[in-house]
């Protein structure tokens, strides 16, 4: 082969390498020019805060308490129907942040969390019921496990389940779960077989099956992910399998249709706006949804009327929020 032909081949090779690298750069870009999924919704009318509790009754979401940037705790509560925030009766228990909430049989419940006043300073174990018909709070039976905050809660059928969580003073996290029967006002411990104790996990329910994952243990995000049908816990694919990493803590979570969504929160790299979608039919996680425009942790999240919402929280750098974003899945 003569010298001229060698030069031609070299030029073609260089052009091919340049084109390949250019394509790789375009494929790895973070620019999202697809359909808009997040829109600003009705601004939350209360004070900016993080660590509030939430529950949903008949497509109306409720937000209760939390902690302001000043570290002052709150006992106010609000409802949101997708078009307006409405002030409701103040929470009747001691003020707290990082409590859990759930709804069952037409009533809302809030408990656990962290208080800061007198005898209620530190982790708590008391619970209260909210009746939307009377706009009133009533104390119910205390949680039977150790006092804690940053637990998870969900409802299956006519029962609620509360578990996990942590205690800052001792770096203790938990792996226990308890079932609450509202008809009997009774808590019963249920068996678990988790590979980690954890706090700040997330939970969502799809077709009467609960899914619990995320959180952190011994200072690092956890990989384990479980489903629960009200009788049996089943270990699902880990959150880092299939070249994915859906590990998050202090994240929001909700269900739309047949998919669960984990929104924003904190990863090993800090507070992120990523949205992860879980499809239980093929047990896969995808992160193709548009990222939340304002990343945050310790926010309130819920789904009503086929749309997801996230509000309040903080950005991990000292800013606390009172805005609300609405999520419409189109990807």
Secondary structure as GFF3:
##gff-version 3
##sequence-region A 1 331
A	DSSP	alpha_helix	3	27	.	.	.	ID=ss1
A	DSSP	beta_strand	38	40	.	.	.	ID=ss2
A	DSSP	beta_strand	53	57	.	.	.	ID=ss3
A	DSSP	beta_strand	60	67	.	.	.	ID=ss4
A	DSSP	beta_strand	73	80	.	.	.	ID=ss5
A	DSSP	beta_strand	85	88	.	.	.	ID=ss6
A	DSSP	beta_strand	100	104	.	.	.	ID=ss7
A	DSSP	beta_strand	107	111	.	.	.	ID=ss8
A	DSSP	beta_strand	114	115	.	.	.	ID=ss9
A	DSSP	three_ten_helix	118	120	.	.	.	ID=ss10
A	DSSP	beta_strand	122	123	.	.	.	ID=ss11
A	DSSP	beta_strand	127	131	.	.	.	ID=ss12
A	DSSP	beta_strand	136	139	.	.	.	ID=ss13
A	DSSP	beta_strand	152	156	.	.	.	ID=ss14
A	DSSP	beta_strand	159	163	.	.	.	ID=ss15
A	DSSP	beta_strand	166	167	.	.	.	ID=ss16
A	DSSP	three_ten_helix	168	170	.	.	.	ID=ss17
A	DSSP	beta_strand	172	173	.	.	.	ID=ss18
A	DSSP	beta_strand	177	181	.	.	.	ID=ss19
A	DSSP	beta_strand	186	190	.	.	.	ID=ss20
A	DSSP	beta_strand	199	206	.	.	.	ID=ss21
A	DSSP	beta_strand	209	217	.	.	.	ID=ss22
A	DSSP	beta_strand	220	221	.	.	.	ID=ss23
A	DSSP	beta_strand	225	228	.	.	.	ID=ss24
A	DSSP	beta_strand	233	235	.	.	.	ID=ss25
A	DSSP	beta_strand	252	256	.	.	.	ID=ss26
A	DSSP	beta_strand	259	263	.	.	.	ID=ss27
A	DSSP	beta_strand	266	267	.	.	.	ID=ss28
A	DSSP	beta_strand	270	271	.	.	.	ID=ss29
A	DSSP	beta_strand	275	279	.	.	.	ID=ss30
A	DSSP	beta_strand	284	286	.	.	.	ID=ss31
A	DSSP	beta_strand	300	304	.	.	.	ID=ss32
A	DSSP	beta_strand	307	311	.	.	.	ID=ss33
A	DSSP	beta_strand	324	327	.	.	.	ID=ss34
###
